[in-house]
């Protein structure tokens, strides 16, 4: 039975593709919350719209059953999803900061993205003068001999800013609470009124390590709205870039996690592999991060003539070196002592939060958008989705290791199947507003893009949702009972995006 069969709907929005968007009243909105609390569906996203007149909720049912529910606010309020489904709490706090909408019953109404630095209040809603904020009060913890350890928001090296407040008994963490929002850039505000070309570039800058994934998702959302299909060659080039991006990031994360356990040799060796991947990306697509290559309608530039041969050389090199590094990781007892049973995310929490990527799959949640939604060209490629259930740092490393192996195979298949032909298709004409949504598997999990275009083809509203929204809260649960000194190791094994979260 389809997801919407359980939810009373008022009307279906025309020209919203590829999944339906329906309007609901309070009864329909609450019925959706009932399904979330019963874990009969998963929350994909929750965002505001139309200057504070609507909220939208995206849900994932069984298989690829996806729907967007829209609730029209009349007095700037809406029934809180977070009151009964914890993964929505931060999303509703963000809606409050950006739109000024209040979720009735929200158990935590502290500002989330607005930290008191903005020169306006509610920039995407009814704009007003900046508000004075009371000092931020962290949640309490009860017990004897407890003390607090504040970390950040400024960190060493080039790490992005975020504040972490530890309450500990000696070295053992009783509570960890995050405060994010320090790298809010107003990307969704900048999207308003932008051309598709401009908006695609903005999307690719939401989180620099996932520029391909964001551009991929934005392009798919635009193509869904405009009913445009990119050429087959462009589709395979997109997969090549997505898997190269995944490779580079997984190499970096495997090494950095080991480095936080004081095993710098692994960090150095995987750093070399990551650099080789980035150089190959530059040689093939003209940019180390392949920025601005994926565009609505296809890709802006073709792979160089020498590119396929260079990528095959890269695959062979990685195939020789990487197995020895896996063995080194697996047989270093001092490293295993730090990673095994550290920072456990319980499978129940991974399912509740709909945690994506290696975080969810290391805790038993068997979801990968490439397989579940089977978007092109992954519907024509063969690959496995590795899943473990230990949920610790070690499991998250092993998921990355297995995904590296799968990405190598996917790159080889894409090269073998890469067709000749055009790399970009003209976008369909538009004469009235249309909407599209896409979900693409980035290296850390699923990225969602929801897009509305006006009659002139400009962006009327665009919402970007990083996988980190549903992963950051799980670090708090993973650190309970661990020691403070294990936080860098645990945090790196998650590697959530500050920029993709704060937008």
N, C-alpha and C positions, 0 to 999 in steps of 0.2 A: 504494500500500500504506500502511495506517495506521501511525502512529508506534508504537503498542503491539504491532504485529505483529512488531517487531524486538526486543522486550524481554520476557524471561520474567517473568511475573507470578504472584503467589500467589493473590490474590483481589481482587475489585472492591468498593469501599466503596458501600453503599447510600446513597441520599438525598444524593449529592454531585452538584451540578448547576452549569452545564449540561454540563461536561466530566467525563470519568471520573477518579476517583482510585483507584489500584491499589497494593496492598502488594507490595513486592519484597524478595528476599533480596540477599545480596552479589553474586550473579551478575547479577541484574537491574539492580542499582544500577550495577555496572561496565559492563554493556551500554549503559546510558544514557550513561555517560561516554564510551564508545567512539563513540557517535553524535555527541556534542558535539565531540569532538576531530576527527572527520571532517567537521565542519560540516554534518552531515545534519539537524540541528535547532538551535534557538536556546534558550539558557537564559533563562527568563522570571523565575524566582525560586528562592530557596533559603532555608528558614526552619525553625526548631525548633518543637516542640510538646509538649504533655502533660508539662510540668514536666521536660523533658529526656529523654523516652522515645522520641521520634521526630524524624526530620528529613524534610522534604518538599521535593521538587524539581519545579518546573513547567517544562514543555518545550513549545516551539512547533515543529511540523513543517511540512510543506508546506501552503500555504493556511491554513485555520483549524483545523488538526489540533492540538489542545492536550490535554495529559494531565498529571496530577499523580502523581508517584511517592512512596511513603512507605516509609521504611526504619526498622525498629524497632531501637533501640540496646539492647544487653544490658549493656554495661560502660561506658556513657558515651562510646563512640567510634563512628565511622562512617568508611567509606572517603572520603578527600578527593576532592572534585570539582576543587578548585583545583590539585591536584598536576598535573593534565593539562589543565585548562581555566582559564586565568588569570582570566576574568571572575568566577569563583566565589570567589576568594581573600578579598576583603573581606567577602563574605557569610558565609563560614565563620568569619572572625575575629569578626564580629558575633555569630554563633551562640555562639562561645566566651565572649564577654563576657556575653551575656544568659542563656544556658542552662548554661554550663559544659561543653558537649559538645566533644570534641576530634576534629578531622578528622585521621585517620591519614595521614601523608604530606604534610600541608599545608606548603608551602615557607616560609611566613611566619606564624608563630604569635604575633606580638606582639598585645597587646590592641588592639581597635579602638574600640569605643564606651566601654568602661570606661577612663577616663583617670586613675583613682586618686582621683576626687572622690566616688564613691558611698559611702553608708553601709552597703551590703550588697554581697555578691558574687553574681553569677548571679541577678538578681531574678526571672527567669521560669523558672528551674530549681530546683535545691535550694538555696534561699537560705542564705547563711552570712555570717559577719562580713566586713567589708570587707578586701580583700587589699592588702598592701603591694606596690607595683609598682617594679621596677627602672627607672632612668632610661631614657627612650625612646631607642633607638639608630636614627638614620636610616641608610638604606642608603648604602654608600660609593660613591665614584666615583674612578677612578684617572686620573692624568695630571699633567703639570707645571703649576705656577702656578695651581692651582685654589683658589678661596676659596668660602666659604658666605655666603649672604645670607638671614637669617631674616626672614620677614614674617608678622605676626599672632602669636597668634590674634585680637587686638583690631585692628580696622581703623577707618579714618576714617568719619565720617558714621554711618549706621544699618545698615551692612553687618553681616551675622551673622558670628560668629567662626569662624575656621578658620586653621590654621597651614600656611604654605608654606615649604619649605626648598629654596632654590636652591643648586646647586653650579655655579659659573661660571668660565670662563676670560676674564678681563676682563669684557665685557658679555655674552658669548655663553653661553647656558645649556647646560650639559652634562647636568645631571639636575635635575628638579623632583620633589619628593616632598611629598605632602599628609599632613596629620594632621587628621582631623575628629572629630566626636563631642561638641563643646563645647555643642551645644544639644540634647542628648538630654533628652527630656521624659518618657519613660516612658509614651507614649501606649498602646502595646500592653498594658502592665501595667494601665493605667487602664481599658482595654476589658474586662478580665476581670470577669465578673459584672454588667456594665452592661446596662441595658435597651437596646432598639433605638434609642429616642429619644435617650438619653444617648450611645450609641456613635456614632450618626450625627453628632452635634455634635462629638465628639472627632475623627472622621475628617475633618471639614471644617476642622479646625484643625491638621492635620498639616503643611501648607505653605500659608501664608495667600494666596499669589498663585494657588493652584490649589484654592481652597476648593470651587468648583463641581465641578471634576473629581473630587476625592476624595469629595464627597458623592454625586455621580452614580455612581461606582464602588461605593461602599458600598451605596447603595440597590439597585443591580442585583444585587450579591452576595446581599443579604438577600432580594430578590424571587425570585432563582433558587433559594435554599434553601427558601423557603416556597411556591414555585410560584404566585406572585402576579404579575399583570400590571397595571401602572399604566394609567390611562385615556389614550386617544389625545391629549387636550389636554395632559395633564401631560408626555407624551413629547416633544411639540413645544416646550413651554415649557422643558424641560431643554436641548434643543438650542439654543434662543435664548440661554439663559444661558451655555452652554458656549462658544458662538461670541463672545458679548460679552466673556467673560473672556479668550478667545484674542486678540481685538482689542486690549484694553487692555494686555495684557502684551507683545504684539508691538510696539505703538507705543512703549511704554516702553523695550523692548530696542533697537529700531532707533536711537532717539535717544541712549540711554546709550552704545551702542557708538560712535556718531559722536563723542560728547562725550569719550570716552577717547582719541580721535584728535584732540582739540582743535578739533572742529568743533561749537561750542556752538549755532550757529543751528539745526541739525537737531534737536538735543536740545530746544530751546525749542519748536519747531513741533510735533514729535511729542508733546511733553508736553502741549500744548494739546489735541490730539486725544485723548490718553489721558484727560485730565480730562473732556472732553465725554462719552466713553464711560462713565466711572464715574458721572457725574451722571445720565446716562440710566438706568443700572442702578438707582441709588437711586430715581429717579422711578418706574421701572416695577415694581421688586420690593422697595423699602423698605430697601435696604442697598447701599452702593457696591460691595461685594464679593459681594453676593447670598448672604451667609452664612446657613445654616440654612433655606434655602428648599427645597432638594431633600431629600426624606425618603423612607424606604422606603414604597412604595405610591403615590408620586406627588410632588406638591409641596405645601408648607405654605400657600402663598398664590398667588393668581392674579396675572397681570399687570394693572396698573391699566387702567381703561377708556380712558384717554388714551394708554396705553403704546404700542400699535402705531403710532399716528400719530407719536408722539415718536421712535420708532425709525426710521421712514421719513424723518423730517427729518434725523436723525443720519446715515443712510446717504447722503442727498443731499449733506450738508455734507462728509462725508469724500470722497465721489466728486469733489467740486470741488477740494479742497485736496491730497489725497494724491498724485495724478499729478505735480503740480509738485514735490513733495518727492522723489519718485522720480527725477525728472530732475535735481534739484539734487544728489542723492547720486551719480548716475551720471556727472555732468559736472564734478565737483569733483576736479581732478587730485591735489591735495595729500591729499585724503581717500582716494582710490583707492590712492595710493602707500603708505598705512599699512595698508590692509585686504587688498589683493590679495597673495597668496602668503604671508601672515602666518598662523601658527598652523594649519598644515595637518594635518588628520586623514586618514590614508590610508584609502581604501575598504576595504582588507583588515581594518584595525582596527575600523572601524565594523561590518562584518559579524561579526567574531569576537565583539565585545562586545554585539551586538544593540542597538546604539545607536539610540534612538528620536528622534522629533521632528526639529527642524530640524538637529540635529547629525548624525544618521544620514542624513537626506535630502540634506544638503549634501555628503555623502561617498558618495553612490551607493546607500545602502540604502533601497530603495523599500518602506517599511512605514508604514502609518497604520492604527491600530486601527479608525477609523471606517469605512474601506473593507475592510480585511482581515477583520474580524469582522462587519461590516455590521449593527451593532446599531441598533435603532430610535431615532430616525426616519431615520438616515443611509442605511438601505437603500432609502428612498423619496425621497432627495434626490440632486441631481446636483452633483458637484464633482470637481475634479482634484487630484491630489497632486503638487506640484512636486518634482522631483528634479534635483540637480546632482552633479557628481563632483569638483569642484576641491578641496573640503574645507577651504577657508581661511575667514578672517573674512568676506571679501566674499561667499562663497557662502552662509554662514550668514545674512548680512543679506538676501541676495536670496531665500532660502527664506522668511524672515519676510515680506518684501514680497509675494511671491506668495500666501502663506497669508492675509495681510490681504485681498487681493482675493477669495480663495475664501470667506473668512468673511463678507464683505459679501454675496456671492451667497447663501450658506447662510441668513443672517438673513432676506434678502428672501424666499427660498423658504419658510422656516418661517412667516413672517408670512402669506404667501399661502395656505398650507395649514393654518394653525392652526384646528383644529376647535372647535366649541362642546362644552360638556359638563362633566362632573365633573373635578376636578383631583386626586382622591385615591381610591384603592380600599382597602377594608378588607383587612388582612393575613389570610392563611389561618390556620386553627387549626393548632396544632402539639401533638403529644402525645409526640414522641420526638425525639432529636437529629437535626439536618439540617445540611448544609453547602452553601455556595455560593461561587462565584468569579466575578469580573468583571474585565474589562480595558477601560479607557476612555482615549481620547486626550485628554490634557491639553495645554496649550500647549507644554510642553517635551518631551513624549513620553508613552508609555503608562504609566498608573498601574494597578497590580494590587492587588486586595483579595481576600483569602481569609478566609472567615468560617465559624465553627461555632457553631450555636445549641444550647442544651440543651433539655430537654423543657418547660421553663417559658418558652422564648422569650428567654432572656437569653444574652448573648455568653459562650461558653465559651472561644473563642480567636479572635482576629482579627489577621491579618498585613497590613500595608500596605507596598507596595514602590513607591518613587518611581522615575521614569526616571533620576534623577541617579545611582543606584547604578552604572549602566553607562556613565555619561557622565563622572563625575569622573575616573576613571583616564585617560581619553583626553586630558584637558588636559595631563597629564604628558608624553604622547607628542608633543602638538602644540607644546609649548614647546621641545623639543630643537632646538638650532641657532638659535633666535630670541634676541633680546636681552632682558635683564631688563625694560627699559622697555616692552616690548610685552606684558608679562604682564597689566596691567589691561585692555588692549584685547582680548586673547585670552580672558581670563576672563569678561569681560562678554559676548562673543559666544557663550559657552557658557551663562552665567547658570544654572548648576546650583543646586539648592536645598540649602542647609545643613540647614534644618529638616526638609524631607521626607526627607533622607538620615539624619539623626541620630535622628529620631523620639523 
